[in-house]
Amino acid sequence: MWSIKLRISKLQLLISTFFYLILMVLCLIMFADTTLNSYTFVIILLLIIQWWRSLCYFKTIKDEFALFHCINQIYWHKQRWYLMHKPLIFRYVVMLNLKSRHDGKHCTLLLMVDSFQPNDWRTLRFYLKQIELI
């Protein structure tokens, strides 16, 4: 078992904010002189709501995180999770598809490099690369 205390990733929050800001600007530019101009307000409002939901989700990725690499399970968000697929491991991002042992909910956990200390990030990637799912 390997465990760590996660921090909220400021990089995740920043990337999400820029992504939704770019979508809003593109929406304003593309619909400016069209018949859809009257719906721009609704689209912008929906984008703002979705941006807020993404920020709230990213703020939940904190506190205790433990990897049980022998049994392919993770402890996060005060419950145990099964790894559903082999983790996607990139240089600055790790994506985990999880299924709750408690209630069977599915979740995608996106971990960024700035949530960890450098040594902890390398250790996590090392353990995740060793995982073999059936």
Residue frames as qw, qx, qy, qz and C-alpha x, y, z in Angstrom:
[[0.000, 0.889, 0.458, 0.000, 0.00, 0.00, 0.00],
 [0.394, 0.068, 0.013, 0.916, 1.17, 3.49, -0.84],
 [0.069, -0.844, -0.531, 0.036, -0.60, 6.60, 0.44],
 [0.313, 0.114, 0.030, 0.942, -0.32, 10.35, 0.12],
 [0.078, 0.710, 0.482, -0.508, -2.28, 13.49, 0.95],
 [0.395, 0.495, 0.482, 0.605, -3.44, 15.21, -2.25],
 [0.046, -0.450, -0.145, 0.880, -3.56, 18.97, -2.70],
 [0.500, 0.749, 0.373, -0.225, -6.02, 20.83, -4.90],
 [0.599, 0.092, 0.418, 0.677, -4.43, 21.26, -8.32],
 [0.090, 0.729, 0.064, -0.676, -4.22, 24.90, -9.31],
 [0.040, -0.273, 0.703, 0.656, -3.11, 23.81, -12.78],
 [0.086, 0.389, 0.905, 0.147, -6.36, 21.87, -13.23],
 [0.060, 0.767, 0.472, -0.431, -8.43, 24.86, -12.19],
 [0.016, -0.630, 0.279, 0.724, -6.49, 27.15, -14.52],
 [0.072, -0.055, 0.838, 0.538, -6.76, 24.82, -17.53],
 [0.087, 0.559, 0.824, -0.025, -10.50, 24.38, -16.98],
 [0.037, 0.780, 0.242, -0.576, -11.02, 28.13, -16.69],
 [0.005, -0.488, 0.493, 0.721, -9.09, 28.86, -19.89],
 [0.121, 0.160, 0.918, 0.343, -10.89, 26.08, -21.76],
 [0.088, 0.697, 0.700, -0.128, -14.36, 27.40, -20.90],
 [0.018, -0.743, 0.001, 0.669, -13.28, 30.99, -21.51],
 [0.064, -0.265, 0.688, 0.672, -12.11, 30.06, -25.00],
 [0.092, 0.404, 0.890, 0.189, -15.42, 28.26, -25.66],
 [0.048, 0.781, 0.468, -0.410, -17.37, 31.33, -24.56],
 [0.019, -0.628, 0.285, 0.724, -15.34, 33.67, -26.77],
 [0.081, -0.034, 0.842, 0.533, -15.71, 31.33, -29.74],
 [0.098, 0.588, 0.801, -0.064, -19.44, 31.16, -29.12],
 [0.045, 0.794, 0.199, -0.573, -19.68, 34.95, -29.09],
 [0.034, -0.490, 0.526, 0.694, -17.62, 35.28, -32.27],
 [0.103, 0.085, 0.912, 0.389, -19.29, 32.49, -34.24],
 [0.039, 0.629, 0.776, -0.007, -22.88, 33.46, -33.43],
 [0.121, -0.411, -0.120, 0.896, -22.39, 37.24, -33.68],
 [0.320, 0.333, -0.252, -0.850, -24.00, 37.85, -37.09],
 [0.203, -0.091, -0.927, -0.302, -26.22, 34.79, -37.39],
 [0.570, -0.436, -0.336, -0.610, -29.80, 33.95, -36.54],
 [0.751, -0.315, -0.543, 0.206, -28.51, 32.08, -33.47],
 [0.214, 0.405, -0.313, 0.832, -27.34, 35.34, -31.89],
 [0.549, -0.508, 0.005, -0.664, -30.43, 35.44, -29.68],
 [0.935, -0.282, -0.208, -0.056, -29.47, 32.08, -28.15],
 [0.513, 0.483, -0.476, 0.526, -25.92, 33.13, -27.32],
 [0.333, -0.553, 0.398, -0.652, -26.92, 34.19, -23.82],
 [0.923, -0.212, 0.093, -0.307, -28.38, 30.76, -23.08],
 [0.886, 0.276, -0.280, 0.245, -25.30, 28.99, -24.44],
 [0.226, 0.574, -0.466, 0.634, -22.98, 31.23, -22.41],
 [0.598, -0.474, 0.304, -0.571, -25.06, 30.58, -19.30],
 [0.993, -0.045, -0.040, -0.097, -24.85, 26.81, -19.84],
 [0.691, 0.431, -0.376, 0.442, -21.08, 27.06, -20.33],
 [0.107, -0.598, 0.443, -0.660, -20.73, 29.03, -17.08],
 [0.827, -0.335, 0.194, -0.407, -22.75, 26.42, -15.20],
 [0.969, 0.145, -0.156, 0.122, -20.64, 23.60, -16.62],
 [0.399, 0.579, -0.431, 0.566, -17.44, 25.52, -15.78],
 [0.419, -0.558, 0.391, -0.600, -18.63, 25.92, -12.19],
 [0.964, -0.151, 0.063, -0.209, -19.44, 22.19, -11.95],
 [0.822, 0.353, -0.306, 0.327, -15.96, 21.31, -13.23],
 [0.097, 0.610, -0.465, 0.634, -14.34, 23.59, -10.63],
 [0.698, -0.430, 0.289, -0.494, -16.41, 22.03, -7.86],
 [0.995, 0.047, -0.084, 0.006, -15.37, 18.54, -9.01],
 [0.621, 0.490, -0.385, 0.477, -11.69, 19.48, -9.20],
 [0.206, -0.619, 0.425, -0.627, -11.87, 20.85, -5.66],
 [0.898, -0.303, 0.129, -0.293, -12.96, 17.41, -4.42],
 [0.883, 0.261, -0.281, 0.270, -9.67, 15.87, -5.59],
 [0.001, -0.696, 0.482, -0.532, -7.85, 16.40, -2.31],
 [0.688, -0.497, 0.382, -0.366, -7.05, 14.82, 1.06],
 [0.543, -0.364, 0.756, 0.033, -6.11, 11.17, 1.49],
 [0.767, 0.468, -0.310, -0.312, -5.25, 8.99, -1.50],
 [0.517, -0.426, 0.742, 0.003, -3.98, 5.43, -1.17],
 [0.671, 0.416, -0.496, -0.362, -3.04, 2.91, -3.82],
 [0.752, -0.244, 0.601, -0.115, -3.30, -0.81, -3.07],
 [0.376, 0.581, -0.570, -0.443, -1.23, -1.94, -6.03],
 [0.139, -0.158, 0.978, -0.005, -1.41, -5.63, -5.15],
 [0.283, 0.434, 0.838, -0.168, -5.20, -5.77, -5.46],
 [0.143, 0.303, 0.487, 0.806, -5.70, -2.92, -7.99],
 [0.228, -0.804, -0.546, -0.046, -7.76, -0.76, -5.66],
 [0.224, 0.376, -0.139, 0.888, -7.62, 2.88, -4.61],
 [0.270, -0.670, -0.588, 0.364, -8.80, 4.64, -1.48],
 [0.134, 0.112, 0.108, 0.979, -10.00, 8.15, -2.25],
 [0.392, -0.311, -0.178, -0.847, -12.92, 10.36, -1.24],
 [0.457, -0.266, 0.623, -0.576, -13.47, 8.24, 1.90],
 [0.904, 0.127, 0.282, -0.296, -14.18, 5.02, 0.01],
 [0.479, -0.283, 0.742, 0.374, -12.46, 2.21, -1.87],
 [0.611, 0.619, -0.107, -0.482, -12.51, 2.07, -5.66],
 [0.814, 0.066, 0.510, 0.270, -11.73, -0.65, -8.19],
 [0.007, 0.514, -0.480, -0.711, -9.63, 0.26, -11.21],
 [0.762, 0.440, 0.345, -0.327, -11.83, -0.45, -14.22],
 [0.764, 0.622, -0.037, 0.168, -9.21, 0.00, -16.96],
 [0.732, -0.060, -0.060, 0.676, -5.49, 0.31, -17.19],
 [0.143, -0.841, -0.155, 0.498, -4.59, 3.87, -16.10],
 [0.544, 0.737, 0.102, 0.387, -3.70, 6.45, -18.75],
 [0.592, -0.632, 0.019, 0.500, -0.33, 7.77, -17.66],
 [0.475, 0.784, 0.040, 0.398, 1.13, 10.88, -19.23],
 [0.502, 0.266, -0.357, 0.741, 3.97, 13.09, -18.11],
 [0.058, -0.189, 0.325, -0.925, 1.84, 15.61, -16.18],
 [0.672, -0.096, 0.053, -0.733, -1.55, 13.85, -15.97],
 [0.018, 0.020, -0.999, 0.034, -2.86, 10.48, -14.81],
 [0.620, -0.083, -0.140, -0.767, -6.41, 9.39, -15.62],
 [0.060, -0.040, 0.972, -0.223, -8.03, 6.62, -13.61],
 [0.594, -0.214, -0.421, -0.652, -11.40, 5.01, -14.41],
 [0.042, -0.143, 0.833, -0.534, -12.86, 3.88, -11.12],
 [0.593, -0.381, -0.541, -0.459, -15.83, 1.95, -9.81],
 [0.357, -0.516, 0.459, -0.629, -16.91, 2.28, -6.19],
 [0.280, -0.001, -0.951, 0.134, -16.88, -0.84, -4.03],
 [0.167, 0.188, 0.623, -0.741, -19.59, 0.70, -1.87],
 [0.506, 0.514, 0.412, -0.557, -22.34, 1.61, -4.34],
 [0.657, 0.292, 0.615, 0.325, -21.02, 0.73, -7.81],
 [0.255, 0.931, 0.073, -0.251, -20.78, 4.33, -9.08],
 [0.761, 0.290, 0.159, 0.558, -18.31, 5.04, -11.87],
 [0.151, -0.953, 0.034, 0.262, -15.91, 7.95, -11.68],
 [0.725, 0.484, -0.066, 0.486, -12.98, 9.29, -13.68],
 [0.512, -0.788, 0.006, 0.342, -10.20, 10.64, -11.50],
 [0.568, 0.710, -0.055, 0.413, -7.85, 13.12, -13.14],
 [0.650, -0.649, -0.006, 0.395, -4.62, 13.62, -11.19],
 [0.417, 0.863, -0.119, 0.258, -2.23, 16.43, -12.08],
 [0.703, 0.209, -0.386, 0.559, 1.45, 16.74, -11.27],
 [0.033, 0.483, -0.301, 0.821, 1.02, 19.78, -9.01],
 [0.752, -0.493, -0.122, -0.421, -1.18, 17.79, -6.59],
 [0.944, -0.228, -0.105, 0.216, 1.91, 15.86, -5.47],
 [0.330, -0.780, 0.443, 0.295, 5.48, 16.37, -4.37],
 [0.482, 0.607, -0.550, -0.310, 7.89, 15.42, -7.20],
 [0.003, -0.292, 0.952, -0.096, 9.02, 12.19, -5.53],
 [0.495, 0.227, 0.703, -0.458, 5.42, 11.18, -4.80],
 [0.632, 0.578, -0.086, -0.508, 4.44, 11.83, -8.44],
 [0.352, 0.499, -0.773, -0.170, 7.22, 9.55, -9.67],
 [0.196, -0.099, 0.931, -0.291, 6.27, 6.86, -7.17],
 [0.614, 0.375, 0.428, -0.547, 2.60, 6.97, -8.18],
 [0.615, 0.588, -0.341, -0.400, 3.47, 6.67, -11.86],
 [0.122, 0.410, -0.904, 0.015, 5.85, 3.78, -11.08],
 [0.357, 0.078, 0.852, -0.374, 3.15, 1.82, -9.23],
 [0.634, 0.498, 0.234, -0.544, 0.47, 2.57, -11.81],
 [0.461, 0.572, -0.580, -0.351, 2.68, 1.38, -14.67],
 [0.008, -0.244, 0.964, -0.107, 3.04, -1.98, -12.93],
 [0.587, 0.184, 0.542, -0.573, -0.71, -2.58, -12.72],
 [0.168, 0.065, -0.849, -0.497, -1.99, -5.36, -14.97],
 [0.611, 0.116, 0.363, -0.693, -5.75, -5.73, -15.24],
 [0.415, 0.082, 0.898, 0.124, -7.39, -8.92, -16.47]]
